Structures are given as structure tokens and as C-alpha cells.
Amino acid sequence: MKDKCGRLYRGPSERGGIRVAGLVHCGWIVLVAAGCRVGPDYEGPPEIEAPVAFAAIDDPAFVPGETDLRTWWEVFEDPMLNEIIDAAASDNLDLRIAVSKVVEARARVDIAESARSPLIALGGGSSVDSNAATSFDPRVQSSLSLQASWELDVFGRVARQVEAADAMFGAANEDRRDVQVSIFAEAANRYLSVRSLQTQLDTAERNIESQREILELTRIRERDGLASRLDVVRAEQLVASSESLVPPLRIQLNRDINTIALLVGTHPQALPFDLRTRADLPVPPAETVIGVPAELLRQRPDIRAAERRLAAQTARVGIATTALYPQFSIGGSIGTSFSSTPLSFSLGPSIRWTLFDGGAIRSQIDVEDAVLEQAVLSYEQTVLRAIEEVETSMTTFIEQRIRLESVERSASSAREAFELARGVYREGLIDFQDLLSVQMRLLEAEAQVAEASGLSSQNLVNLYKALGGGWSLEEEQASRAAHP
């Protein structure tokens, strides 16, 4: 790889067109080569071999093809979920902090760009002549000057600083998107958890009511001499045990509602949504469109942020390398001293070149080289982690749907078995222990259905999060148009 001056760079890392900067001196001819940039030029991220398709794509639940991940939550067709996401997008404080960091990064680009312009400063002052003061004839010395300086960016120090700042602006923007992806997924998961817990509470309350009916029937049978005191105590124990399951569900429900309030930037009492009123749990669609692993490189904000940081660090190697070469500038001043010379001025070039520093400059370049190597490895790790997260999320979603189907069949059978057992118990054809056993299996099966239904929906949310859903490439294009 060559820099703008035509020198070849070699170093400990060579991945995807990035070679860490070596140290080769420019000849004196570069003094007239304006725009000659030393250090490595960024040629893009490393090439990483990704699988052609995800391993779980053969499952009927997934359909290959292009998918719109920008508003993935709309697949649940739940108006309140849409409102919560909209509120989080506009009022979440973490997201607003991330937006502020983007503004900060944009201002740092402007600061770096300003170094390309001349620096002009106005100065002046006044003083009293001491001899004149002792002779009671004070004279005031006044001066006014205008100074200007302009660095000639011969070796690209300023240009590399602009490159680094611009890349970090891109990284900040991707970090904002990454926060947005996480916030939307967390808001959806908490909402789905609220609906799941409400479903679980409904199931628990129905079971408690059924158990109380059995308890009352058992007490009647005890009075009639058809059941023992042990049967009554067991029925009472089952009711109390089921009732003890309700408070933890209410605690978790309240915690989730409070978390939603935090996610939309308010307190629980000011929530604009009526989450206390119970509603059905949104269910995932029968089919989900999934793209290919290569699309992650364009969609996942964390991958895009890692790539931008890699570009910034490549520029920093160039910044460190420029310290090996002289800095040229043109300076001048014009001023006047009102008590002496009316007007004076100066104009001319200047040079600053560090000839000896004990090896500090070369060591600093070694530092930046090592950090660049870390950035390359971090990018690769981020890509591999993204693929792993998608694969894991897809497998979890598939297996949870299989589990949901199984527990639904189990609950249906347990419900039928309980109805049959309750009928024959009234007729005295089975003892209470058999009825109790059937009822407990029903309670367990229905609780599993309520929990598995919520997890199935939440696993789809986690999959969309792993895919980087929550923003679009069109948004990026609009951002680039606003900040070219």
C-alpha cells in the first residue's frame, strides 16, 4: 500500500487493504509537493468470509428475501406497541444523549476543518511610562497589531486530522443508531412482557377460582362423610400455593411498566399509555423474512461503528507519522505604536522540524500502529459476534415455537383431563388425590403456555435486534445529504 507521496508502507498488520505505517523519510522534493499525505490511506474494512446463508434459514418459520427492518415492530399489529416505540424514539434520554454526541462529533469535524484556514488575531495594549510617572508627566504607550499565520499542510497533518474527525463523526452516528436499535427492542420486550404477565395473571386467577370451587366441593363432601379432613387440607394447601404465585407476577408486571416509563423518558404516573388494563399478548407472524449474512455488514450499527473507528485510527497513524517531517507556515503581522513608529509590518515563511526527541515520535507511531491492529481485530470480532447473535436468536426463536406448540397440546389435554376428573370426582368414582394430581398438571401446563407465548414473541424481537432492525439505509442517505 502506498501513501500520497508514493512510499510503500509495511507493518505488523495487513488485513483487507490496511497496512500499518512504516517509517520512510520523504525526500526534500516533497517540500514543493503540496497535498502530499504521509501515512497509510484507508482502503476499506478487512474482508471477512461470511456464510452464504444462516444455518436456520431452512426452517418453515423463515423465508429468505429482502426485508424491511426499519419498522419491524409493526409485524405484531399492536397500536399501543407502535405508540411506545414512537415515544421512545422522541423522548428516550439515552437516545437523546447519543444524538448530542453526534452533534459534538460534528463540531469536532468543524474544528479540524478550521485548521485549513489562516489564523488571524488582533492584539493591542496600553502602558504608562515609568520615568514619566515619577516626573509627574506621565505618557501612555499604546499599540495595536494584526497578526496572521497559515500552516501549509505539506505532509497532510491537517488533512489526516479531518479524516479522523470525520470518521469519528460517522462512528458517533452509528453509535446513535445502535442505541436506537437497543432501545426499541427493549421497549418492545418490556411491553410484550407486560402482556405476557397479564396473561399469566389471568391464567393463575382462573385456576385459583377453579381450585376454590374444588375446595368448596371437598368441604361439602367432608360434611357428607364422603371425603376426609386430609382431602380438605390438601385442597386448602393447593389454593394457598396458587395464591402465592400471584404477588411475584404483579411485582414483575409493575417493574416492567416502570421500565417502559423510563424508556419513554417519563415517570410511571405520567405514562400516556394505559398499560394496567389487560390486553391480549401480540403473537408473531407465521413467517418471518430473513436476509443473508452479508446484509449484516450494511445493517448492524455496531459493525458500521467499528468500521468507522478503524478508518479513524488509520488516519491517526498518518497524524503521528507527520511528526517526522517539518511543519511549514506563513506568518505576518502589521501594527502600530502610537508613541513611536506609526506603522510596521512583517511577512515570511517559517519552518519547525523536530530533529531529536529520544525516539518519542517513532514510539508514538508504534503506539498508533498497535491501536490500529486492535481496531482491525475489533472489527473482525464485531462481525463474527453479529453472525453468532443472529444464528443464536434464530435457533432460539425456532425452538421456542416448537416448545410453545408442545405445551399448548399438553395444556389442551390437561384441560380435558381435568374436566373429566372433576365430573367423576363429584360422582365419587375417584378419590381426591387423583383429582388433585390432574388439577396440578393443568395448572402447570397453562402456566407454561402463558410463559412460552410471551417468550416466543420476545424471541422474535431479539432476532430483529440481532439483525440490526430499527433504522434504514434511506435514513443514512438522508444524513449524508444533510452533512456532506
PLY file of the C-alpha trace (Angstrom):
ply
format ascii 1.0
element vertex 484
property float x
property float y
property float z
element edge 483
property int vertex1
property int vertex2
end_header
0.00 0.00 0.00
1.29 3.49 -0.85
0.59 6.91 0.55
0.09 10.09 -1.43
3.87 10.56 -1.71
4.30 7.17 -3.36
6.07 5.44 -0.44
5.27 1.86 0.40
4.06 1.12 3.92
4.69 -2.17 5.64
3.94 -3.19 9.18
2.76 -5.96 11.52
-0.79 -5.96 10.13
-2.10 -6.35 6.60
-5.84 -7.03 6.50
-8.31 -6.02 3.80
-6.09 -3.39 2.23
-4.86 -1.86 5.51
-1.11 -1.98 6.14
0.25 -0.43 9.28
2.58 2.51 8.64
6.31 2.03 8.48
8.75 4.89 8.76
10.35 6.11 5.50
11.58 9.69 5.09
10.33 11.90 2.28
12.98 13.48 0.09
13.43 17.21 0.02
11.45 17.33 -3.21
8.27 16.99 -1.20
8.74 20.50 0.10
7.08 21.71 -3.08
4.55 18.88 -3.27
1.52 20.50 -1.69
-1.08 17.98 -0.53
1.43 15.14 -0.02
-0.06 12.99 2.78
2.18 10.65 4.73
0.84 7.58 6.47
-1.45 4.82 5.23
-4.56 5.62 3.17
-7.71 3.86 4.33
-8.94 1.43 1.69
-11.92 -0.08 3.48
-12.53 -2.69 6.17
-10.97 -6.15 6.16
-12.67 -8.75 4.04
-14.29 -11.36 6.26
-15.60 -14.61 4.87
-19.26 -14.84 5.89
-21.58 -17.80 5.34
-23.80 -17.68 2.28
-26.93 -18.16 4.39
-27.86 -18.58 8.02
-27.96 -22.15 9.30
-31.59 -21.95 10.43
-32.95 -20.46 7.20
-34.34 -23.87 6.13
-36.96 -23.73 8.88
-40.51 -23.03 7.62
-40.77 -20.10 10.03
-38.20 -18.17 7.96
-38.48 -17.01 4.39
-35.37 -15.82 2.52
-35.58 -12.47 0.82
-35.29 -8.73 1.33
-36.92 -7.49 4.50
-37.75 -4.02 5.77
-36.26 -3.91 9.26
-36.88 -0.21 9.80
-40.30 -0.70 11.49
-40.15 -4.38 12.40
-42.45 -3.91 15.43
-45.40 -3.36 13.09
-45.49 -7.12 12.36
-47.20 -7.52 15.76
-50.06 -5.26 14.61
-50.43 -3.72 18.07
-51.26 0.04 18.10
-50.04 0.54 21.69
-46.68 -1.04 20.90
-46.36 1.38 17.97
-47.11 4.30 20.29
-44.50 3.16 22.81
-41.82 2.89 20.13
-42.71 6.35 18.82
-42.47 7.79 22.33
-39.11 6.11 22.91
-37.81 7.47 19.62
-38.59 11.05 20.60
-38.16 11.11 24.39
-35.74 8.37 25.50
-32.92 10.07 27.38
-30.19 7.62 26.35
-31.12 8.22 22.75
-31.09 11.98 23.25
-27.62 11.70 24.82
-26.47 9.72 21.77
-27.88 12.42 19.48
-25.98 15.05 21.47
-22.78 13.05 20.98
-23.38 13.15 17.23
-23.67 16.93 17.41
-20.44 17.01 19.42
-18.66 14.85 16.84
-19.92 17.08 14.01
-18.49 20.12 15.82
-15.13 18.34 16.16
-15.09 17.89 12.39
-15.63 21.64 12.03
-12.75 22.28 14.46
-10.45 20.04 12.43
-11.57 21.71 9.19
-10.82 25.15 10.64
-7.09 24.30 10.77
-7.05 24.57 6.97
-7.81 28.28 7.19
-5.47 31.10 8.20
-5.49 32.21 11.82
-5.94 35.96 12.24
-5.72 37.66 15.64
-5.99 41.26 16.77
-3.91 42.47 19.71
-3.15 45.66 21.49
-2.42 47.27 24.81
-1.52 50.36 26.77
1.07 51.13 29.46
2.34 54.13 31.40
6.00 55.16 31.04
7.60 54.81 34.49
10.05 57.72 34.15
7.22 59.95 33.08
5.25 58.92 36.12
7.99 59.96 38.58
8.34 63.33 36.92
4.63 63.93 37.14
4.45 63.96 33.35
3.00 60.51 32.57
2.98 59.34 29.00
0.84 56.47 27.80
2.35 53.91 25.41
-0.33 52.33 23.17
-0.02 49.72 20.45
-2.26 47.84 18.08
-1.34 44.88 15.88
-2.92 42.41 13.50
-1.25 39.00 13.25
-1.89 36.17 10.84
-0.49 32.66 10.38
-1.28 29.85 7.98
0.08 26.33 8.16
0.98 24.82 4.81
-0.29 21.28 5.09
2.58 19.86 3.04
2.58 16.41 4.63
-1.14 16.13 5.33
-1.24 16.53 9.12
-4.36 18.67 8.98
-5.93 16.52 6.28
-5.41 13.39 8.39
-6.94 15.15 11.40
-10.01 15.96 9.30
-10.18 12.33 8.14
-10.03 11.07 11.72
-12.64 13.55 12.97
-14.98 12.78 10.07
-14.66 9.03 10.68
-15.41 9.51 14.38
-18.45 11.57 13.41
-19.61 8.57 11.40
-18.91 6.29 14.38
-20.94 8.54 16.68
-23.85 8.43 14.25
-23.67 4.63 14.15
-23.48 4.52 17.95
-26.69 6.55 18.00
-28.33 4.01 15.71
-27.04 1.19 17.90
-28.63 2.81 20.95
-31.83 3.24 18.94
-31.86 -0.44 17.96
-31.39 -1.48 21.61
-33.97 0.96 22.97
-36.66 -0.11 20.50
-36.00 -3.79 21.23
-36.04 -3.24 24.98
-39.26 -1.22 24.80
-40.94 -3.94 22.73
-39.69 -6.69 25.04
-40.96 -4.90 28.15
-44.34 -4.33 26.51
-44.60 -7.98 25.47
-43.57 -8.98 28.98
-46.38 -6.83 30.38
-48.94 -8.57 28.18
-47.43 -11.98 28.94
-47.56 -11.36 32.68
-51.16 -10.19 32.41
-51.97 -13.42 30.57
-50.21 -15.38 33.28
-52.19 -13.49 35.93
-55.44 -14.28 34.12
-54.49 -17.96 34.00
-53.48 -18.00 37.66
-56.69 -16.30 38.74
-58.82 -18.71 36.71
-57.01 -21.65 38.26
-57.41 -20.23 41.74
-61.14 -19.81 41.16
-61.37 -23.40 39.93
-59.39 -24.62 42.93
-61.68 -22.74 45.29
-64.66 -24.48 43.69
-62.97 -27.84 44.27
-62.18 -26.81 47.85
-65.82 -25.93 48.48
-66.96 -29.20 46.91
-64.49 -31.12 49.08
-65.77 -29.41 52.22
-69.34 -30.40 51.28
-68.21 -33.97 50.69
-66.46 -33.93 54.07
-69.71 -32.86 55.78
-71.49 -35.68 53.96
-68.85 -38.16 55.05
-67.64 -38.72 51.51
-64.21 -37.04 51.93
-61.65 -36.90 54.70
-60.24 -33.94 56.54
-56.96 -34.68 54.74
-58.65 -34.01 51.41
-59.85 -30.63 52.63
-56.41 -29.68 53.95
-54.81 -30.67 50.65
-57.34 -28.57 48.73
-56.67 -25.61 51.03
-52.93 -26.05 50.58
-53.28 -26.03 46.77
-55.33 -22.82 46.84
-52.81 -21.11 49.11
-49.91 -22.30 46.95
-51.56 -20.93 43.79
-52.36 -17.63 45.50
-48.67 -17.28 46.45
-47.76 -17.25 42.75
-49.72 -14.07 42.09
-47.67 -11.43 44.00
-44.37 -12.19 42.16
-46.22 -11.81 38.86
-47.62 -8.46 39.98
-44.17 -7.34 41.14
-42.65 -8.16 37.76
-45.57 -6.52 35.97
-45.09 -3.33 37.94
-41.33 -3.44 37.28
-41.89 -3.77 33.53
-44.34 -0.88 33.46
-41.84 1.27 35.37
-39.12 0.27 32.89
-41.33 1.31 29.98
-41.80 4.68 31.66
-38.03 5.06 31.88
-37.61 4.05 28.24
-40.04 6.72 27.07
-38.43 9.37 29.27
-41.07 9.88 31.94
-42.21 8.54 35.32
-44.82 5.79 35.78
-47.58 8.16 36.88
-47.16 10.23 33.71
-47.28 7.36 31.23
-49.55 8.29 28.31
-50.46 4.60 27.87
-52.96 2.57 29.84
-50.79 -0.47 30.49
-52.73 -1.52 33.58
-55.77 -2.53 31.56
-55.20 -6.09 30.45
-55.00 -6.89 26.75
-54.10 -9.85 24.61
-50.49 -10.77 24.03
-49.38 -9.89 20.46
-48.27 -13.01 18.62
-45.54 -13.28 15.97
-46.49 -13.80 12.32
-46.42 -17.31 10.94
-43.49 -16.45 8.66
-40.54 -14.08 9.05
-38.47 -12.79 6.14
-34.75 -13.13 6.78
-31.97 -11.82 4.56
-28.42 -13.11 4.12
-25.42 -12.72 6.45
-23.74 -10.21 4.13
-26.59 -7.75 4.79
-25.46 -7.53 8.42
-22.41 -5.56 7.28
-24.73 -2.84 5.97
-27.43 -3.05 8.64
-25.79 -3.64 12.03
-24.82 -0.25 13.53
-22.15 -1.78 15.78
-20.36 -3.22 12.74
-20.63 0.09 10.93
-19.32 1.95 14.01
-16.35 -0.44 14.28
-15.55 0.18 10.62
-15.61 3.95 11.12
-13.32 3.67 14.16
-10.96 1.60 12.04
-10.90 4.39 9.45
-10.26 6.98 12.16
-7.37 5.03 13.62
-5.82 4.62 10.16
-5.82 8.41 9.87
-4.24 8.73 13.34
-1.28 6.66 12.14
-0.82 9.31 9.45
-1.09 12.10 12.02
1.66 10.52 14.12
3.83 9.99 11.02
3.70 13.69 10.08
5.67 14.49 13.24
8.75 13.04 11.46
8.62 15.84 8.91
8.93 19.61 9.07
5.96 21.90 9.51
5.80 24.93 7.24
3.76 28.03 7.79
3.46 31.57 6.55
3.07 34.32 9.08
2.83 38.04 9.14
1.85 40.98 11.25
1.05 44.65 10.91
0.89 47.06 13.78
1.49 50.49 15.16
2.79 52.09 18.34
1.06 55.41 18.76
4.02 56.94 20.63
6.80 55.90 18.22
6.81 54.23 14.78
3.48 54.87 13.11
3.29 51.57 11.23
5.33 48.37 10.97
4.75 45.06 9.30
6.40 41.66 8.72
5.75 38.76 6.39
7.55 35.50 5.70
7.66 31.73 5.89
8.73 29.67 8.89
9.73 26.08 9.50
9.66 23.83 12.56
11.31 20.42 12.48
12.00 18.17 15.43
15.48 16.75 14.83
15.92 14.80 18.06
13.42 13.70 20.69
14.89 10.49 22.06
12.71 8.33 19.81
9.38 9.66 21.13
7.89 10.26 17.68
8.75 6.79 16.41
7.39 5.27 19.60
4.17 7.20 19.19
3.83 5.81 15.66
4.36 2.33 17.11
1.56 3.06 19.59
-0.82 4.09 16.81
0.20 1.03 14.76
-0.70 -1.23 17.69
-4.02 0.54 18.23
-4.75 0.13 14.51
-4.10 -3.60 14.79
-6.54 -3.68 17.71
-9.13 -1.82 15.64
-8.80 -4.36 12.83
-9.26 -7.26 15.24
-12.15 -5.49 16.97
-13.91 -5.07 13.62
-13.50 -8.74 12.80
-14.72 -9.73 16.25
-17.77 -7.48 15.91
-18.73 -9.08 12.60
-18.33 -12.62 13.93
-20.27 -11.75 17.08
-23.10 -10.33 14.96
-23.36 -13.53 12.92
-23.31 -15.58 16.12
-26.07 -13.47 17.69
-28.32 -13.87 14.64
-27.75 -17.62 14.47
-28.44 -18.00 18.19
-31.54 -15.79 18.00
-32.92 -17.74 15.05
-32.35 -21.09 16.78
-33.91 -19.81 20.00
-36.94 -18.48 18.13
-37.45 -21.78 16.30
-37.05 -23.99 19.36
-39.29 -21.78 21.48
-42.07 -22.01 18.87
-41.71 -25.79 18.90
-41.91 -25.73 22.68
-44.97 -23.48 22.56
-46.77 -25.91 20.27
-45.93 -28.77 22.63
-47.11 -27.04 25.79
-50.30 -25.92 24.05
-51.09 -29.54 23.19
-50.21 -30.55 26.73
-52.46 -27.85 28.21
-55.35 -28.86 25.94
-55.08 -32.47 27.09
-54.67 -31.45 30.73
-57.77 -29.23 30.49
-59.86 -32.07 29.08
-58.48 -34.47 31.69
-59.38 -32.08 34.49
-62.95 -31.63 33.28
-63.36 -35.38 33.14
-61.76 -35.89 36.55
-63.90 -33.19 38.18
-67.05 -34.85 36.85
-66.19 -38.31 38.12
-64.99 -36.86 41.43
-68.44 -35.34 42.02
-69.88 -38.78 41.44
-67.40 -40.27 43.87
-65.72 -42.51 41.30
-62.17 -41.27 42.03
-60.58 -40.07 45.24
-59.39 -36.57 45.87
-55.73 -37.39 45.39
-56.35 -38.30 41.74
-58.30 -35.09 41.15
-55.57 -33.06 42.84
-52.90 -34.62 40.65
-54.84 -33.83 37.46
-55.52 -30.29 38.60
-51.87 -29.60 39.41
-50.82 -30.81 35.96
-53.37 -28.44 34.41
-52.05 -25.53 36.47
-48.50 -26.26 35.40
-49.41 -26.68 31.71
-51.41 -23.44 31.49
-48.66 -21.51 33.24
-46.17 -22.88 30.72
-48.39 -21.83 27.81
-48.66 -18.27 29.11
-44.92 -18.03 29.68
-43.95 -19.72 26.40
-46.25 -17.43 24.41
-44.52 -14.36 25.79
-41.06 -15.80 25.18
-41.97 -16.67 21.60
-42.87 -13.05 20.86
-39.86 -11.70 22.72
-37.51 -14.05 20.86
-38.69 -12.56 17.58
-37.87 -9.11 18.96
-34.40 -10.33 19.90
-33.96 -11.66 16.37
-34.88 -8.32 14.83
-32.45 -6.65 17.24
-29.68 -9.07 16.22
-30.39 -8.20 12.58
-29.91 -4.51 13.41
-33.54 -3.54 12.85
-34.86 -0.14 13.80
-33.40 2.14 11.12
-32.96 2.14 7.34
-30.28 2.80 4.75
-32.51 5.58 3.42
-32.00 7.32 6.77
-28.24 7.12 6.26
-28.51 8.60 2.77
-30.57 11.47 4.14
-27.99 12.04 6.86
-25.18 12.16 4.31
-27.13 14.66 2.23
-27.55 16.88 5.31
-23.86 16.59 6.27
-21.86 16.00 3.08
0 1
1 2
2 3
3 4
4 5
5 6
6 7
7 8
8 9
9 10
10 11
11 12
12 13
13 14
14 15
15 16
16 17
17 18
18 19
19 20
20 21
21 22
22 23
23 24
24 25
25 26
26 27
27 28
28 29
29 30
30 31
31 32
32 33
33 34
34 35
35 36
36 37
37 38
38 39
39 40
40 41
41 42
42 43
43 44
44 45
45 46
46 47
47 48
48 49
49 50
50 51
51 52
52 53
53 54
54 55
55 56
56 57
57 58
58 59
59 60
60 61
61 62
62 63
63 64
64 65
65 66
66 67
67 68
68 69
69 70
70 71
71 72
72 73
73 74
74 75
75 76
76 77
77 78
78 79
79 80
80 81
81 82
82 83
83 84
84 85
85 86
86 87
87 88
88 89
89 90
90 91
91 92
92 93
93 94
94 95
95 96
96 97
97 98
98 99
99 100
100 101
101 102
102 103
103 104
104 105
105 106
106 107
107 108
108 109
109 110
110 111
111 112
112 113
113 114
114 115
115 116
116 117
117 118
118 119
119 120
120 121
121 122
122 123
123 124
124 125
125 126
126 127
127 128
128 129
129 130
130 131
131 132
132 133
133 134
134 135
135 136
136 137
137 138
138 139
139 140
140 141
141 142
142 143
143 144
144 145
145 146
146 147
147 148
148 149
149 150
150 151
151 152
152 153
153 154
154 155
155 156
156 157
157 158
158 159
159 160
160 161
161 162
162 163
163 164
164 165
165 166
166 167
167 168
168 169
169 170
170 171
171 172
172 173
173 174
174 175
175 176
176 177
177 178
178 179
179 180
180 181
181 182
182 183
183 184
184 185
185 186
186 187
187 188
188 189
189 190
190 191
191 192
192 193
193 194
194 195
195 196
196 197
197 198
198 199
199 200
200 201
201 202
202 203
203 204
204 205
205 206
206 207
207 208
208 209
209 210
210 211
211 212
212 213
213 214
214 215
215 216
216 217
217 218
218 219
219 220
220 221
221 222
222 223
223 224
224 225
225 226
226 227
227 228
228 229
229 230
230 231
231 232
232 233
233 234
234 235
235 236
236 237
237 238
238 239
239 240
240 241
241 242
242 243
243 244
244 245
245 246
246 247
247 248
248 249
249 250
250 251
251 252
252 253
253 254
254 255
255 256
256 257
257 258
258 259
259 260
260 261
261 262
262 263
263 264
264 265
265 266
266 267
267 268
268 269
269 270
270 271
271 272
272 273
273 274
274 275
275 276
276 277
277 278
278 279
279 280
280 281
281 282
282 283
283 284
284 285
285 286
286 287
287 288
288 289
289 290
290 291
291 292
292 293
293 294
294 295
295 296
296 297
297 298
298 299
299 300
300 301
301 302
302 303
303 304
304 305
305 306
306 307
307 308
308 309
309 310
310 311
311 312
312 313
313 314
314 315
315 316
316 317
317 318
318 319
319 320
320 321
321 322
322 323
323 324
324 325
325 326
326 327
327 328
328 329
329 330
330 331
331 332
332 333
333 334
334 335
335 336
336 337
337 338
338 339
339 340
340 341
341 342
342 343
343 344
344 345
345 346
346 347
347 348
348 349
349 350
350 351
351 352
352 353
353 354
354 355
355 356
356 357
357 358
358 359
359 360
360 361
361 362
362 363
363 364
364 365
365 366
366 367
367 368
368 369
369 370
370 371
371 372
372 373
373 374
374 375
375 376
376 377
377 378
378 379
379 380
380 381
381 382
382 383
383 384
384 385
385 386
386 387
387 388
388 389
389 390
390 391
391 392
392 393
393 394
394 395
395 396
396 397
397 398
398 399
399 400
400 401
401 402
402 403
403 404
404 405
405 406
406 407
407 408
408 409
409 410
410 411
411 412
412 413
413 414
414 415
415 416
416 417
417 418
418 419
419 420
420 421
421 422
422 423
423 424
424 425
425 426
426 427
427 428
428 429
429 430
430 431
431 432
432 433
433 434
434 435
435 436
436 437
437 438
438 439
439 440
440 441
441 442
442 443
443 444
444 445
445 446
446 447
447 448
448 449
449 450
450 451
451 452
452 453
453 454
454 455
455 456
456 457
457 458
458 459
459 460
460 461
461 462
462 463
463 464
464 465
465 466
466 467
467 468
468 469
469 470
470 471
471 472
472 473
473 474
474 475
475 476
476 477
477 478
478 479
479 480
480 481
481 482
482 483
